[in-house]
Amino acid sequence: MKSQYLIGMFVLCFCVWTVVVDNVVLPSMDGLAQDVGLYSRYRVKEWNKGKKIDLLKNELLVYAYVKDREQLYYMEYTPQFEATLRNLPQGAAVQLRHAKRFPKIWKRHLYDLRQEGIPIMRYSPTQLMQKQKFIWKFSAVVGGIYLFLVVLGLMNKPKAR
């Protein structure tokens, strides 16, 4: 079997996995980085439009001015989080607790939003546990697909003459 096939299948599976999984291991709430700034606005980024399989979940994009620059933070969409952001006044002083983790190290994933030290929006331990369970299940499925493709490639290997 050619190594190009193995590398190609690995890159394909890794790309699919990277698109779906935000953070492989979710951080503890104590280990989050914290930014302090002024809340600017939010918007909802819709990935799935009522389809049966929703591997890509809708996201809330939260904008805040931190150190005189507008920063972007990502959070999984829930109607409760959107209602909280809708009622949050523009220019309110907020603390944004976030993490940048593998595989999407360029994104600031928001886990906790506080106004005057009081948490107004945060993931519950149950939500975090369900998220982690989904990440590991999806990782196992993608790993199984890669293993299946490797075995298939070994079975269809041309015979030496």
Secondary structure, 3 states (H helix, E strand, C coil): CCHHHHHHHHHHHHHHHHHHCCECCCCCHHHCEEEEEEEEEEEEECCCCCCCCCCCCCEEEEEEEECCEEEEEEEECCHHHHHHHHHCCCCCEEEEEEECCCECCCCCEEEEEEECCEEEEECCHHHHHHHHHHHHHHHHHHHHHHHHHHHHHHHCCCCCC
